[in-house]
Amino acid sequence: QLEHLEKESDLHTALTPELVERTSYLLGIEKYLEILFNNEVATIADWVARSSGVEVFAGRSPKQMLLNGRINDQMRVRDYLAFVASSPDP
């Protein structure tokens, strides 16, 4: 019983506010990619890897932005996808 409580305590220690925020952005990105690309893995992978002319990406691919380690870039990718997903179809 005590062993279980120690593990639970370790989990709470490991879940820093920054980790929770980053996880939230990544889950949001996943959700919007699934919505926008109908769960088509190849299409999602292509979009993530492709450099974009979208100003918010500054000539980088979403993958480059996500891998650079800055939380603001994760937020930008998630916010862009949320904007596109909420826009009416042309």
C-alpha positions as CSV (number, residue, x, y, z in Angstrom):
1,Q,0.0,0.0,0.0
2,L,2.7,2.5,0.9
3,E,4.7,1.6,-2.2
4,H,1.7,2.6,-4.3
5,L,1.5,6.0,-2.6
6,E,5.2,6.7,-3.2
7,K,4.7,6.0,-7.0
8,E,1.7,8.3,-7.1
9,S,3.7,11.0,-5.4
10,D,6.5,10.6,-7.9
11,L,4.0,11.0,-10.7
12,H,2.7,14.3,-9.3
13,T,6.2,15.5,-8.9
14,A,7.0,14.6,-12.5
15,L,3.9,16.5,-13.9
16,T,5.3,20.0,-13.9
17,P,3.0,22.8,-15.2
18,E,5.3,23.1,-18.2
19,L,4.9,19.4,-19.0
20,V,1.1,19.6,-18.7
21,E,1.1,22.7,-21.0
22,R,3.3,21.0,-23.6
23,T,1.2,17.8,-23.5
24,S,-2.0,19.9,-23.9
25,Y,-0.6,21.6,-27.1
26,L,0.5,18.2,-28.5
27,L,-2.9,16.6,-27.9
28,G,-4.6,19.6,-29.5
29,I,-2.3,19.4,-32.5
30,E,-3.1,15.7,-32.9
31,K,-6.9,16.4,-32.6
32,Y,-6.9,19.1,-35.2
33,L,-4.7,17.1,-37.6
34,E,-7.1,14.2,-37.3
35,I,-10.1,16.5,-38.0
36,L,-8.4,18.3,-40.9
37,F,-6.9,15.2,-42.6
38,N,-9.5,12.6,-41.8
39,N,-7.0,10.5,-39.9
40,E,-5.0,9.9,-43.1
41,V,-1.6,9.2,-41.7
42,A,0.3,9.7,-44.9
43,T,-1.3,13.1,-45.5
44,I,-0.7,14.2,-41.9
45,A,2.9,13.1,-42.1
46,D,3.3,15.0,-45.4
47,W,1.8,18.2,-44.0
48,V,3.9,18.1,-40.8
49,A,7.1,17.6,-42.8
50,R,6.4,20.1,-45.6
51,S,7.8,23.7,-45.3
52,S,4.9,26.1,-45.3
53,G,4.3,29.5,-46.8
54,V,2.1,30.4,-43.8
55,E,3.6,33.4,-42.1
56,V,3.3,31.9,-38.6
57,F,5.7,29.1,-39.6
58,A,8.3,31.6,-40.9
59,G,9.3,29.3,-43.8
60,R,9.8,26.3,-41.5
61,S,7.8,23.1,-41.5
62,P,5.5,22.3,-38.5
63,K,7.9,19.5,-37.7
64,Q,10.9,21.8,-37.4
65,M,8.9,24.1,-35.2
66,L,7.8,21.3,-32.9
67,L,11.2,19.8,-32.6
68,N,13.1,23.0,-31.8
69,G,11.9,22.7,-28.2
70,R,10.2,26.1,-27.7
71,I,6.8,26.0,-26.1
72,N,5.6,29.1,-28.0
73,D,6.2,27.2,-31.3
74,Q,4.0,24.3,-30.1
75,M,1.4,26.9,-29.3
76,R,1.6,28.5,-32.7
77,V,1.2,25.2,-34.5
78,R,-1.8,24.3,-32.4
79,D,-3.4,27.7,-32.7
80,Y,-2.9,27.7,-36.5
81,L,-4.5,24.3,-36.8
82,A,-7.4,25.4,-34.5
83,F,-8.0,28.4,-36.7
84,V,-8.0,26.4,-39.9
85,A,-10.3,23.7,-38.4
86,S,-12.8,26.4,-37.3
87,S,-12.8,28.3,-40.6
88,P,-15.7,27.7,-43.0
89,D,-15.0,25.7,-46.1
90,P,-14.4,27.8,-49.2
